Amino acid sequence: MDASVNNTVNSALALRDANLMMEVQASVTKKAINAQADSVATLMQSLPVLAIDGTLGSRINTHA
């Protein structure tokens, strides 16, 4: 009976550790995604505005 209890406790501890690792990995991933989103937002803000008027600069002439 003691071996069964020990196995159950060891399994519970292993699952707790695995859960903690997954939470840490999710947190790191969220921070990395947020950092990338901030970088993209900065890059997008640095781009010049192309179209001031409704159609000015918003169409490409494809006929040569």
PDBQT receptor file of N, H, CA, C and O in Angstrom, charges set to zero:
ATOM      1  N   MET A   1       0.816  -1.194   0.000  1.00  0.00    +0.000 N 
ATOM      2  CA  MET A   1       0.000   0.000   0.000  1.00  0.00    +0.000 C 
ATOM      3  C   MET A   1       0.859   1.258   0.000  1.00  0.00    +0.000 C 
ATOM      4  O   MET A   1       0.477   2.258  -0.608  1.00  0.00    +0.000 OA
ATOM      5  N   ASP A   2       2.020   1.232   0.672  1.00  0.00    +0.000 N 
ATOM      6  H   ASP A   2       2.330   0.420   1.166  1.00  0.00    +0.000 HD
ATOM      7  CA  ASP A   2       2.879   2.405   0.739  1.00  0.00    +0.000 C 
ATOM      8  C   ASP A   2       3.439   2.764  -0.635  1.00  0.00    +0.000 C 
ATOM      9  O   ASP A   2       3.584   3.944  -0.953  1.00  0.00    +0.000 OA
ATOM     10  N   ALA A   3       3.751   1.778  -1.438  1.00  0.00    +0.000 N 
ATOM     11  H   ALA A   3       3.633   0.819  -1.181  1.00  0.00    +0.000 HD
ATOM     12  CA  ALA A   3       4.291   2.042  -2.774  1.00  0.00    +0.000 C 
ATOM     13  C   ALA A   3       3.247   2.749  -3.629  1.00  0.00    +0.000 C 
ATOM     14  O   ALA A   3       3.584   3.636  -4.413  1.00  0.00    +0.000 OA
ATOM     15  N   SER A   4       2.007   2.369  -3.485  1.00  0.00    +0.000 N 
ATOM     16  H   SER A   4       1.733   1.648  -2.848  1.00  0.00    +0.000 HD
ATOM     17  CA  SER A   4       0.934   3.001  -4.244  1.00  0.00    +0.000 C 
ATOM     18  C   SER A   4       0.777   4.472  -3.847  1.00  0.00    +0.000 C 
ATOM     19  O   SER A   4       0.585   5.334  -4.705  1.00  0.00    +0.000 OA
ATOM     20  N   VAL A   5       0.858   4.748  -2.566  1.00  0.00    +0.000 N 
ATOM     21  H   VAL A   5       1.014   4.048  -1.869  1.00  0.00    +0.000 HD
ATOM     22  CA  VAL A   5       0.748   6.121  -2.081  1.00  0.00    +0.000 C 
ATOM     23  C   VAL A   5       1.937   6.938  -2.567  1.00  0.00    +0.000 C 
ATOM     24  O   VAL A   5       1.771   8.073  -3.013  1.00  0.00    +0.000 OA
ATOM     25  N   ASN A   6       3.141   6.363  -2.484  1.00  0.00    +0.000 N 
ATOM     26  H   ASN A   6       3.276   5.441  -2.122  1.00  0.00    +0.000 HD
ATOM     27  CA  ASN A   6       4.336   7.059  -2.955  1.00  0.00    +0.000 C 
ATOM     28  C   ASN A   6       4.253   7.354  -4.444  1.00  0.00    +0.000 C 
ATOM     29  O   ASN A   6       4.626   8.442  -4.883  1.00  0.00    +0.000 OA
ATOM     30  N   ASN A   7       3.771   6.403  -5.219  1.00  0.00    +0.000 N 
ATOM     31  H   ASN A   7       3.468   5.519  -4.862  1.00  0.00    +0.000 HD
ATOM     32  CA  ASN A   7       3.624   6.619  -6.661  1.00  0.00    +0.000 C 
ATOM     33  C   ASN A   7       2.620   7.731  -6.949  1.00  0.00    +0.000 C 
ATOM     34  O   ASN A   7       2.831   8.551  -7.843  1.00  0.00    +0.000 OA
ATOM     35  N   THR A   8       1.541   7.755  -6.197  1.00  0.00    +0.000 N 
ATOM     36  H   THR A   8       1.370   7.089  -5.471  1.00  0.00    +0.000 HD
ATOM     37  CA  THR A   8       0.521   8.790  -6.386  1.00  0.00    +0.000 C 
ATOM     38  C   THR A   8       1.075  10.165  -6.037  1.00  0.00    +0.000 C 
ATOM     39  O   THR A   8       0.849  11.135  -6.761  1.00  0.00    +0.000 OA
ATOM     40  N   VAL A   9       1.793  10.245  -4.937  1.00  0.00    +0.000 N 
ATOM     41  H   VAL A   9       1.976   9.457  -4.349  1.00  0.00    +0.000 HD
ATOM     42  CA  VAL A   9       2.384  11.520  -4.526  1.00  0.00    +0.000 C 
ATOM     43  C   VAL A   9       3.428  11.964  -5.539  1.00  0.00    +0.000 C 
ATOM     44  O   VAL A   9       3.462  13.134  -5.919  1.00  0.00    +0.000 OA
ATOM     45  N   ASN A  10       4.270  11.054  -5.977  1.00  0.00    +0.000 N 
ATOM     46  H   ASN A  10       4.242  10.104  -5.669  1.00  0.00    +0.000 HD
ATOM     47  CA  ASN A  10       5.286  11.398  -6.979  1.00  0.00    +0.000 C 
ATOM     48  C   ASN A  10       4.654  11.855  -8.288  1.00  0.00    +0.000 C 
ATOM     49  O   ASN A  10       5.151  12.785  -8.924  1.00  0.00    +0.000 OA
ATOM     50  N   SER A  11       3.581  11.219  -8.690  1.00  0.00    +0.000 N 
ATOM     51  H   SER A  11       3.177  10.464  -8.174  1.00  0.00    +0.000 HD
ATOM     52  CA  SER A  11       2.875  11.626  -9.908  1.00  0.00    +0.000 C 
ATOM     53  C   SER A  11       2.275  13.021  -9.745  1.00  0.00    +0.000 C 
ATOM     54  O   SER A  11       2.340  13.841 -10.661  1.00  0.00    +0.000 OA
ATOM     55  N   ALA A  12       1.698  13.284  -8.590  1.00  0.00    +0.000 N 
ATOM     56  H   ALA A  12       1.645  12.618  -7.846  1.00  0.00    +0.000 HD
ATOM     57  CA  ALA A  12       1.104  14.598  -8.332  1.00  0.00    +0.000 C 
ATOM     58  C   ALA A  12       2.175  15.683  -8.338  1.00  0.00    +0.000 C 
ATOM     59  O   ALA A  12       1.954  16.766  -8.880  1.00  0.00    +0.000 OA
ATOM     60  N   LEU A  13       3.319  15.408  -7.749  1.00  0.00    +0.000 N 
ATOM     61  H   LEU A  13       3.498  14.528  -7.310  1.00  0.00    +0.000 HD
ATOM     62  CA  LEU A  13       4.409  16.382  -7.738  1.00  0.00    +0.000 C 
ATOM     63  C   LEU A  13       4.959  16.619  -9.153  1.00  0.00    +0.000 C 
ATOM     64  O   LEU A  13       5.281  17.748  -9.522  1.00  0.00    +0.000 OA
ATOM     65  N   ALA A  14       5.060  15.555  -9.923  1.00  0.00    +0.000 N 
ATOM     66  H   ALA A  14       4.799  14.638  -9.623  1.00  0.00    +0.000 HD
ATOM     67  CA  ALA A  14       5.544  15.696 -11.298  1.00  0.00    +0.000 C 
ATOM     68  C   ALA A  14       4.567  16.512 -12.134  1.00  0.00    +0.000 C 
ATOM     69  O   ALA A  14       4.993  17.335 -12.944  1.00  0.00    +0.000 OA
ATOM     70  N   LEU A  15       3.274  16.303 -11.955  1.00  0.00    +0.000 N 
ATOM     71  H   LEU A  15       2.928  15.635 -11.296  1.00  0.00    +0.000 HD
ATOM     72  CA  LEU A  15       2.269  17.077 -12.679  1.00  0.00    +0.000 C 
ATOM     73  C   LEU A  15       2.297  18.540 -12.262  1.00  0.00    +0.000 C 
ATOM     74  O   LEU A  15       2.131  19.430 -13.096  1.00  0.00    +0.000 OA
ATOM     75  N   ARG A  16       2.507  18.791 -10.974  1.00  0.00    +0.000 N 
ATOM     76  H   ARG A  16       2.642  18.069 -10.296  1.00  0.00    +0.000 HD
ATOM     77  CA  ARG A  16       2.600  20.174 -10.489  1.00  0.00    +0.000 C 
ATOM     78  C   ARG A  16       3.801  20.880 -11.119  1.00  0.00    +0.000 C 
ATOM     79  O   ARG A  16       3.703  22.032 -11.544  1.00  0.00    +0.000 OA
ATOM     80  N   ASP A  17       4.927  20.181 -11.174  1.00  0.00    +0.000 N 
ATOM     81  H   ASP A  17       5.007  19.245 -10.829  1.00  0.00    +0.000 HD
ATOM     82  CA  ASP A  17       6.126  20.764 -11.782  1.00  0.00    +0.000 C 
ATOM     83  C   ASP A  17       5.925  21.021 -13.272  1.00  0.00    +0.000 C 
ATOM     84  O   ASP A  17       6.341  22.054 -13.795  1.00  0.00    +0.000 OA
ATOM     85  N   ALA A  18       5.288  20.080 -13.944  1.00  0.00    +0.000 N 
ATOM     86  H   ALA A  18       4.950  19.240 -13.520  1.00  0.00    +0.000 HD
ATOM     87  CA  ALA A  18       5.027  20.253 -15.377  1.00  0.00    +0.000 C 
ATOM     88  C   ALA A  18       4.086  21.431 -15.615  1.00  0.00    +0.000 C 
ATOM     89  O   ALA A  18       4.270  22.191 -16.565  1.00  0.00    +0.000 OA
ATOM     90  N   ASN A  19       3.089  21.584 -14.764  1.00  0.00    +0.000 N 
ATOM     91  H   ASN A  19       2.939  20.967 -13.992  1.00  0.00    +0.000 HD
ATOM     92  CA  ASN A  19       2.147  22.696 -14.875  1.00  0.00    +0.000 C 
ATOM     93  C   ASN A  19       2.865  24.024 -14.661  1.00  0.00    +0.000 C 
ATOM     94  O   ASN A  19       2.606  24.991 -15.376  1.00  0.00    +0.000 OA
ATOM     95  N   LEU A  20       3.753  24.074 -13.694  1.00  0.00    +0.000 N 
ATOM     96  H   LEU A  20       3.963  23.288 -13.113  1.00  0.00    +0.000 HD
ATOM     97  CA  LEU A  20       4.517  25.285 -13.426  1.00  0.00    +0.000 C 
ATOM     98  C   LEU A  20       5.396  25.644 -14.623  1.00  0.00    +0.000 C 
ATOM     99  O   LEU A  20       5.481  26.813 -14.997  1.00  0.00    +0.000 OA
ATOM    100  N   MET A  21       6.044  24.660 -15.222  1.00  0.00    +0.000 N 
ATOM    101  H   MET A  21       5.975  23.709 -14.918  1.00  0.00    +0.000 HD
ATOM    102  CA  MET A  21       6.885  24.908 -16.396  1.00  0.00    +0.000 C 
ATOM    103  C   MET A  21       6.057  25.436 -17.564  1.00  0.00    +0.000 C 
ATOM    104  O   MET A  21       6.496  26.339 -18.277  1.00  0.00    +0.000 OA
ATOM    105  N   MET A  22       4.870  24.883 -17.763  1.00  0.00    +0.000 N 
ATOM    106  H   MET A  22       4.513  24.150 -17.184  1.00  0.00    +0.000 HD
ATOM    107  CA  MET A  22       4.007  25.362 -18.844  1.00  0.00    +0.000 C 
ATOM    108  C   MET A  22       3.567  26.801 -18.583  1.00  0.00    +0.000 C 
ATOM    109  O   MET A  22       3.480  27.590 -19.524  1.00  0.00    +0.000 OA
ATOM    110  N   GLU A  23       3.291  27.154 -17.351  1.00  0.00    +0.000 N 
ATOM    111  H   GLU A  23       3.362  26.513 -16.586  1.00  0.00    +0.000 HD
ATOM    112  CA  GLU A  23       2.908  28.528 -17.031  1.00  0.00    +0.000 C 
ATOM    113  C   GLU A  23       4.069  29.492 -17.281  1.00  0.00    +0.000 C 
ATOM    114  O   GLU A  23       3.862  30.594 -17.788  1.00  0.00    +0.000 OA
ATOM    115  N   VAL A  24       5.272  29.088 -16.932  1.00  0.00    +0.000 N 
ATOM    116  H   VAL A  24       5.440  28.192 -16.520  1.00  0.00    +0.000 HD
ATOM    117  CA  VAL A  24       6.448  29.923 -17.170  1.00  0.00    +0.000 C 
ATOM    118  C   VAL A  24       6.662  30.098 -18.672  1.00  0.00    +0.000 C 
ATOM    119  O   VAL A  24       6.921  31.210 -19.134  1.00  0.00    +0.000 OA
ATOM    120  N   GLN A  25       6.556  29.018 -19.432  1.00  0.00    +0.000 N 
ATOM    121  H   GLN A  25       6.345  28.115 -19.057  1.00  0.00    +0.000 HD
ATOM    122  CA  GLN A  25       6.731  29.104 -20.881  1.00  0.00    +0.000 C 
ATOM    123  C   GLN A  25       5.666  29.998 -21.515  1.00  0.00    +0.000 C 
ATOM    124  O   GLN A  25       5.968  30.768 -22.427  1.00  0.00    +0.000 OA
ATOM    125  N   ALA A  26       4.435  29.903 -21.044  1.00  0.00    +0.000 N 
ATOM    126  H   ALA A  26       4.190  29.278 -20.303  1.00  0.00    +0.000 HD
ATOM    127  CA  ALA A  26       3.369  30.749 -21.576  1.00  0.00    +0.000 C 
ATOM    128  C   ALA A  26       3.640  32.214 -21.256  1.00  0.00    +0.000 C 
ATOM    129  O   ALA A  26       3.400  33.088 -22.089  1.00  0.00    +0.000 OA
ATOM    130  N   SER A  27       4.133  32.479 -20.068  1.00  0.00    +0.000 N 
ATOM    131  H   SER A  27       4.328  31.769 -19.392  1.00  0.00    +0.000 HD
ATOM    132  CA  SER A  27       4.450  33.855 -19.686  1.00  0.00    +0.000 C 
ATOM    133  C   SER A  27       5.570  34.423 -20.555  1.00  0.00    +0.000 C 
ATOM    134  O   SER A  27       5.484  35.566 -21.005  1.00  0.00    +0.000 OA
ATOM    135  N   VAL A  28       6.606  33.645 -20.791  1.00  0.00    +0.000 N 
ATOM    136  H   VAL A  28       6.675  32.716 -20.425  1.00  0.00    +0.000 HD
ATOM    137  CA  VAL A  28       7.720  34.094 -21.633  1.00  0.00    +0.000 C 
ATOM    138  C   VAL A  28       7.246  34.324 -23.068  1.00  0.00    +0.000 C 
ATOM    139  O   VAL A  28       7.644  35.293 -23.714  1.00  0.00    +0.000 OA
ATOM    140  N   THR A  29       6.399  33.432 -23.554  1.00  0.00    +0.000 N 
ATOM    141  H   THR A  29       6.076  32.645 -23.029  1.00  0.00    +0.000 HD
ATOM    142  CA  THR A  29       5.871  33.582 -24.909  1.00  0.00    +0.000 C 
ATOM    143  C   THR A  29       5.027  34.850 -25.027  1.00  0.00    +0.000 C 
ATOM    144  O   THR A  29       5.142  35.574 -26.015  1.00  0.00    +0.000 OA
ATOM    145  N   LYS A  30       4.191  35.123 -24.046  1.00  0.00    +0.000 N 
ATOM    146  H   LYS A  30       4.098  34.535 -23.243  1.00  0.00    +0.000 HD
ATOM    147  CA  LYS A  30       3.365  36.341 -24.059  1.00  0.00    +0.000 C 
ATOM    148  C   LYS A  30       4.236  37.588 -24.059  1.00  0.00    +0.000 C 
ATOM    149  O   LYS A  30       3.952  38.547 -24.776  1.00  0.00    +0.000 OA
ATOM    150  N   LYS A  31       5.303  37.579 -23.253  1.00  0.00    +0.000 N 
ATOM    151  H   LYS A  31       5.534  36.800 -22.670  1.00  0.00    +0.000 HD
ATOM    152  CA  LYS A  31       6.204  38.737 -23.213  1.00  0.00    +0.000 C 
ATOM    153  C   LYS A  31       6.894  38.932 -24.555  1.00  0.00    +0.000 C 
ATOM    154  O   LYS A  31       7.062  40.064 -25.008  1.00  0.00    +0.000 OA
ATOM    155  N   ALA A  32       7.296  37.835 -25.196  1.00  0.00    +0.000 N 
ATOM    156  H   ALA A  32       7.160  36.915 -24.828  1.00  0.00    +0.000 HD
ATOM    157  CA  ALA A  32       7.953  37.933 -26.499  1.00  0.00    +0.000 C 
ATOM    158  C   ALA A  32       6.989  38.456 -27.556  1.00  0.00    +0.000 C 
ATOM    159  O   ALA A  32       7.374  39.276 -28.389  1.00  0.00    +0.000 OA
ATOM    160  N   ILE A  33       5.748  37.998 -27.534  1.00  0.00    +0.000 N 
ATOM    161  H   ILE A  33       5.435  37.332 -26.857  1.00  0.00    +0.000 HD
ATOM    162  CA  ILE A  33       4.745  38.466 -28.493  1.00  0.00    +0.000 C 
ATOM    163  C   ILE A  33       4.444  39.944 -28.276  1.00  0.00    +0.000 C 
ATOM    164  O   ILE A  33       4.304  40.699 -29.238  1.00  0.00    +0.000 OA
ATOM    165  N   ASN A  34       4.343  40.358 -27.013  1.00  0.00    +0.000 N 
ATOM    166  H   ASN A  34       4.457  39.744 -26.232  1.00  0.00    +0.000 HD
ATOM    167  CA  ASN A  34       4.091  41.775 -26.724  1.00  0.00    +0.000 C 
ATOM    168  C   ASN A  34       5.256  42.644 -27.179  1.00  0.00    +0.000 C 
ATOM    169  O   ASN A  34       5.047  43.748 -27.683  1.00  0.00    +0.000 OA
ATOM    170  N   ALA A  35       6.482  42.155 -27.006  1.00  0.00    +0.000 N 
ATOM    171  H   ALA A  35       6.652  41.259 -26.596  1.00  0.00    +0.000 HD
ATOM    172  CA  ALA A  35       7.648  42.918 -27.459  1.00  0.00    +0.000 C 
ATOM    173  C   ALA A  35       7.638  43.043 -28.980  1.00  0.00    +0.000 C 
ATOM    174  O   ALA A  35       7.949  44.108 -29.514  1.00  0.00    +0.000 OA
ATOM    175  N   GLN A  36       7.284  41.967 -29.680  1.00  0.00    +0.000 N 
ATOM    176  H   GLN A  36       7.031  41.103 -29.246  1.00  0.00    +0.000 HD
ATOM    177  CA  GLN A  36       7.197  42.020 -31.138  1.00  0.00    +0.000 C 
ATOM    178  C   GLN A  36       6.086  42.966 -31.582  1.00  0.00    +0.000 C 
ATOM    179  O   GLN A  36       6.252  43.701 -32.555  1.00  0.00    +0.000 OA
ATOM    180  N   ALA A  37       4.969  42.954 -30.886  1.00  0.00    +0.000 N 
ATOM    181  H   ALA A  37       4.834  42.357 -30.095  1.00  0.00    +0.000 HD
ATOM    182  CA  ALA A  37       3.862  43.848 -31.233  1.00  0.00    +0.000 C 
ATOM    183  C   ALA A  37       4.280  45.308 -31.056  1.00  0.00    +0.000 C 
ATOM    184  O   ALA A  37       3.936  46.160 -31.875  1.00  0.00    +0.000 OA
ATOM    185  N   ASP A  38       5.014  45.589 -29.997  1.00  0.00    +0.000 N 
ATOM    186  H   ASP A  38       5.293  44.897 -29.331  1.00  0.00    +0.000 HD
ATOM    187  CA  ASP A  38       5.504  46.953 -29.789  1.00  0.00    +0.000 C 
ATOM    188  C   ASP A  38       6.460  47.370 -30.899  1.00  0.00    +0.000 C 
ATOM    189  O   ASP A  38       6.406  48.503 -31.377  1.00  0.00    +0.000 OA
ATOM    190  N   SER A  39       7.338  46.452 -31.309  1.00  0.00    +0.000 N 
ATOM    191  H   SER A  39       7.383  45.532 -30.920  1.00  0.00    +0.000 HD
ATOM    192  CA  SER A  39       8.281  46.752 -32.390  1.00  0.00    +0.000 C 
ATOM    193  C   SER A  39       7.555  47.019 -33.701  1.00  0.00    +0.000 C 
ATOM    194  O   SER A  39       7.902  47.950 -34.429  1.00  0.00    +0.000 OA
ATOM    195  N   VAL A  40       6.565  46.217 -33.997  1.00  0.00    +0.000 N 
ATOM    196  H   VAL A  40       6.283  45.461 -33.405  1.00  0.00    +0.000 HD
ATOM    197  CA  VAL A  40       5.801  46.403 -35.229  1.00  0.00    +0.000 C 
ATOM    198  C   VAL A  40       5.033  47.717 -35.187  1.00  0.00    +0.000 C 
ATOM    199  O   VAL A  40       4.971  48.434 -36.186  1.00  0.00    +0.000 OA
ATOM    200  N   ALA A  41       4.453  48.034 -34.045  1.00  0.00    +0.000 N 
ATOM    201  H   ALA A  41       4.504  47.452 -33.233  1.00  0.00    +0.000 HD
ATOM    202  CA  ALA A  41       3.715  49.300 -33.920  1.00  0.00    +0.000 C 
ATOM    203  C   ALA A  41       4.649  50.480 -34.137  1.00  0.00    +0.000 C 
ATOM    204  O   ALA A  41       4.269  51.452 -34.789  1.00  0.00    +0.000 OA
ATOM    205  N   THR A  42       5.861  50.413 -33.606  1.00  0.00    +0.000 N 
ATOM    206  H   THR A  42       6.170  49.623 -33.077  1.00  0.00    +0.000 HD
ATOM    207  CA  THR A  42       6.838  51.485 -33.799  1.00  0.00    +0.000 C 
ATOM    208  C   THR A  42       7.212  51.607 -35.274  1.00  0.00    +0.000 C 
ATOM    209  O   THR A  42       7.294  52.713 -35.808  1.00  0.00    +0.000 OA
ATOM    210  N   LEU A  43       7.438  50.470 -35.929  1.00  0.00    +0.000 N 
ATOM    211  H   LEU A  43       7.371  49.571 -35.495  1.00  0.00    +0.000 HD
ATOM    212  CA  LEU A  43       7.767  50.499 -37.360  1.00  0.00    +0.000 C 
ATOM    213  C   LEU A  43       6.612  51.063 -38.188  1.00  0.00    +0.000 C 
ATOM    214  O   LEU A  43       6.835  51.836 -39.119  1.00  0.00    +0.000 OA
ATOM    215  N   MET A  44       5.394  50.680 -37.852  1.00  0.00    +0.000 N 
ATOM    216  H   MET A  44       5.213  50.052 -37.095  1.00  0.00    +0.000 HD
ATOM    217  CA  MET A  44       4.234  51.167 -38.606  1.00  0.00    +0.000 C 
ATOM    218  C   MET A  44       4.058  52.676 -38.424  1.00  0.00    +0.000 C 
ATOM    219  O   MET A  44       3.661  53.367 -39.362  1.00  0.00    +0.000 OA
ATOM    220  N   GLN A  45       4.344  53.182 -37.249  1.00  0.00    +0.000 N 
ATOM    221  H   GLN A  45       4.666  52.620 -36.487  1.00  0.00    +0.000 HD
ATOM    222  CA  GLN A  45       4.206  54.613 -37.004  1.00  0.00    +0.000 C 
ATOM    223  C   GLN A  45       5.287  55.416 -37.718  1.00  0.00    +0.000 C 
ATOM    224  O   GLN A  45       5.096  56.596 -38.013  1.00  0.00    +0.000 OA
ATOM    225  N   SER A  46       6.425  54.776 -37.998  1.00  0.00    +0.000 N 
ATOM    226  H   SER A  46       6.580  53.817 -37.758  1.00  0.00    +0.000 HD
ATOM    227  CA  SER A  46       7.514  55.494 -38.654  1.00  0.00    +0.000 C 
ATOM    228  C   SER A  46       7.324  55.582 -40.171  1.00  0.00    +0.000 C 
ATOM    229  O   SER A  46       8.046  56.323 -40.839  1.00  0.00    +0.000 OA
ATOM    230  N   LEU A  47       6.372  54.841 -40.714  1.00  0.00    +0.000 N 
ATOM    231  H   LEU A  47       5.786  54.240 -40.171  1.00  0.00    +0.000 HD
ATOM    232  CA  LEU A  47       6.113  54.894 -42.153  1.00  0.00    +0.000 C 
ATOM    233  C   LEU A  47       5.400  56.192 -42.523  1.00  0.00    +0.000 C 
ATOM    234  O   LEU A  47       4.548  56.670 -41.774  1.00  0.00    +0.000 OA
ATOM    235  N   PRO A  48       5.746  56.761 -43.672  1.00  0.00    +0.000 N 
ATOM    236  CA  PRO A  48       5.057  57.987 -44.079  1.00  0.00    +0.000 C 
ATOM    237  C   PRO A  48       3.621  57.695 -44.528  1.00  0.00    +0.000 C 
ATOM    238  O   PRO A  48       3.309  56.598 -44.989  1.00  0.00    +0.000 OA
ATOM    239  N   VAL A  49       2.780  58.679 -44.385  1.00  0.00    +0.000 N 
ATOM    240  H   VAL A  49       3.034  59.571 -44.010  1.00  0.00    +0.000 HD
ATOM    241  CA  VAL A  49       1.403  58.566 -44.861  1.00  0.00    +0.000 C 
ATOM    242  C   VAL A  49       1.425  58.759 -46.366  1.00  0.00    +0.000 C 
ATOM    243  O   VAL A  49       1.896  59.786 -46.852  1.00  0.00    +0.000 OA
ATOM    244  N   LEU A  50       0.923  57.790 -47.103  1.00  0.00    +0.000 N 
ATOM    245  H   LEU A  50       0.540  56.955 -46.707  1.00  0.00    +0.000 HD
ATOM    246  CA  LEU A  50       1.008  57.837 -48.558  1.00  0.00    +0.000 C 
ATOM    247  C   LEU A  50      -0.174  58.568 -49.188  1.00  0.00    +0.000 C 
ATOM    248  O   LEU A  50       0.014  59.348 -50.121  1.00  0.00    +0.000 OA
ATOM    249  N   ALA A  51      -1.350  58.334 -48.708  1.00  0.00    +0.000 N 
ATOM    250  H   ALA A  51      -1.502  57.700 -47.950  1.00  0.00    +0.000 HD
ATOM    251  CA  ALA A  51      -2.531  58.924 -49.330  1.00  0.00    +0.000 C 
ATOM    252  C   ALA A  51      -3.096  60.024 -48.439  1.00  0.00    +0.000 C 
ATOM    253  O   ALA A  51      -3.595  59.759 -47.345  1.00  0.00    +0.000 OA
ATOM    254  N   ILE A  52      -3.008  61.271 -48.924  1.00  0.00    +0.000 N 
ATOM    255  H   ILE A  52      -2.603  61.486 -49.812  1.00  0.00    +0.000 HD
ATOM    256  CA  ILE A  52      -3.583  62.392 -48.174  1.00  0.00    +0.000 C 
ATOM    257  C   ILE A  52      -5.000  62.638 -48.666  1.00  0.00    +0.000 C 
ATOM    258  O   ILE A  52      -5.918  62.843 -47.872  1.00  0.00    +0.000 OA
ATOM    259  N   ASP A  53      -5.170  62.614 -49.989  1.00  0.00    +0.000 N 
ATOM    260  H   ASP A  53      -4.424  62.447 -50.634  1.00  0.00    +0.000 HD
ATOM    261  CA  ASP A  53      -6.489  62.769 -50.597  1.00  0.00    +0.000 C 
ATOM    262  C   ASP A  53      -7.093  61.377 -50.753  1.00  0.00    +0.000 C 
ATOM    263  O   ASP A  53      -6.382  60.383 -50.606  1.00  0.00    +0.000 OA
ATOM    264  N   GLY A  54      -8.365  61.286 -51.041  1.00  0.00    +0.000 N 
ATOM    265  H   GLY A  54      -8.943  62.093 -51.160  1.00  0.00    +0.000 HD
ATOM    266  CA  GLY A  54      -9.055  60.012 -51.146  1.00  0.00    +0.000 C 
ATOM    267  C   GLY A  54      -8.423  59.002 -52.082  1.00  0.00    +0.000 C 
ATOM    268  O   GLY A  54      -8.295  57.831 -51.724  1.00  0.00    +0.000 OA
ATOM    269  N   THR A  55      -8.021  59.430 -53.284  1.00  0.00    +0.000 N 
ATOM    270  H   THR A  55      -8.126  60.381 -53.574  1.00  0.00    +0.000 HD
ATOM    271  CA  THR A  55      -7.457  58.485 -54.249  1.00  0.00    +0.000 C 
ATOM    272  C   THR A  55      -5.981  58.764 -54.540  1.00  0.00    +0.000 C 
ATOM    273  O   THR A  55      -5.326  57.960 -55.204  1.00  0.00    +0.000 OA
ATOM    274  N   LEU A  56      -5.459  59.865 -54.066  1.00  0.00    +0.000 N 
ATOM    275  H   LEU A  56      -5.991  60.517 -53.526  1.00  0.00    +0.000 HD
ATOM    276  CA  LEU A  56      -4.085  60.228 -54.343  1.00  0.00    +0.000 C 
ATOM    277  C   LEU A  56      -3.127  59.242 -53.672  1.00  0.00    +0.000 C 
ATOM    278  O   LEU A  56      -3.118  59.099 -52.449  1.00  0.00    +0.000 OA
ATOM    279  N   GLY A  57      -2.329  58.573 -54.488  1.00  0.00    +0.000 N 
ATOM    280  H   GLY A  57      -2.336  58.689 -55.481  1.00  0.00    +0.000 HD
ATOM    281  CA  GLY A  57      -1.342  57.650 -53.961  1.00  0.00    +0.000 C 
ATOM    282  C   GLY A  57      -1.878  56.310 -53.525  1.00  0.00    +0.000 C 
ATOM    283  O   GLY A  57      -1.152  55.516 -52.928  1.00  0.00    +0.000 OA
ATOM    284  N   SER A  58      -3.137  56.045 -53.813  1.00  0.00    +0.000 N 
ATOM    285  H   SER A  58      -3.727  56.690 -54.298  1.00  0.00    +0.000 HD
ATOM    286  CA  SER A  58      -3.711  54.790 -53.373  1.00  0.00    +0.000 C 
ATOM    287  C   SER A  58      -3.951  53.818 -54.527  1.00  0.00    +0.000 C 
ATOM    288  O   SER A  58      -4.470  52.723 -54.311  1.00  0.00    +0.000 OA
ATOM    289  N   ARG A  59      -3.584  54.201 -55.740  1.00  0.00    +0.000 N 
ATOM    290  H   ARG A  59      -3.162  55.091 -55.915  1.00  0.00    +0.000 HD
ATOM    291  CA  ARG A  59      -3.783  53.333 -56.906  1.00  0.00    +0.000 C 
ATOM    292  C   ARG A  59      -2.490  53.188 -57.667  1.00  0.00    +0.000 C 
ATOM    293  O   ARG A  59      -1.678  54.112 -57.720  1.00  0.00    +0.000 OA
ATOM    294  N   ILE A  60      -2.305  52.045 -58.246  1.00  0.00    +0.000 N 
ATOM    295  H   ILE A  60      -2.964  51.295 -58.203  1.00  0.00    +0.000 HD
ATOM    296  CA  ILE A  60      -1.096  51.769 -59.036  1.00  0.00    +0.000 C 
ATOM    297  C   ILE A  60      -1.515  51.591 -60.481  1.00  0.00    +0.000 C 
ATOM    298  O   ILE A  60      -2.434  50.829 -60.782  1.00  0.00    +0.000 OA
ATOM    299  N   ASN A  61      -0.832  52.303 -61.382  1.00  0.00    +0.000 N 
ATOM    300  H   ASN A  61      -0.085  52.922 -61.138  1.00  0.00    +0.000 HD
ATOM    301  CA  ASN A  61      -1.100  52.179 -62.813  1.00  0.00    +0.000 C 
ATOM    302  C   ASN A  61      -0.345  50.948 -63.311  1.00  0.00    +0.000 C 
ATOM    303  O   ASN A  61       0.885  50.909 -63.285  1.00  0.00    +0.000 OA
ATOM    304  N   THR A  62      -1.088  49.957 -63.760  1.00  0.00    +0.000 N 
ATOM    305  H   THR A  62      -2.087  49.988 -63.781  1.00  0.00    +0.000 HD
ATOM    306  CA  THR A  62      -0.456  48.712 -64.193  1.00  0.00    +0.000 C 
ATOM    307  C   THR A  62      -0.271  48.641 -65.692  1.00  0.00    +0.000 C 
ATOM    308  O   THR A  62       0.231  47.633 -66.191  1.00  0.00    +0.000 OA
ATOM    309  N   HIS A  63      -0.663  49.686 -66.446  1.00  0.00    +0.000 N 
ATOM    310  H   HIS A  63      -1.071  50.505 -66.041  1.00  0.00    +0.000 HD
ATOM    311  CA  HIS A  63      -0.491  49.691 -67.901  1.00  0.00    +0.000 C 
ATOM    312  C   HIS A  63       0.823  50.371 -68.241  1.00  0.00    +0.000 C 
ATOM    313  O   HIS A  63       1.115  51.461 -67.751  1.00  0.00    +0.000 OA
ATOM    314  N   ALA A  64       1.608  49.722 -69.082  1.00  0.00    +0.000 N 
ATOM    315  H   ALA A  64       1.370  48.836 -69.481  1.00  0.00    +0.000 HD
ATOM    316  CA  ALA A  64       2.902  50.314 -69.453  1.00  0.00    +0.000 C 
ATOM    317  C   ALA A  64       2.840  50.822 -70.872  1.00  0.00    +0.000 C 
ATOM    318  O   ALA A  64       3.826  51.357 -71.379  1.00  0.00    +0.000 OA
TER     319      ALA A  64
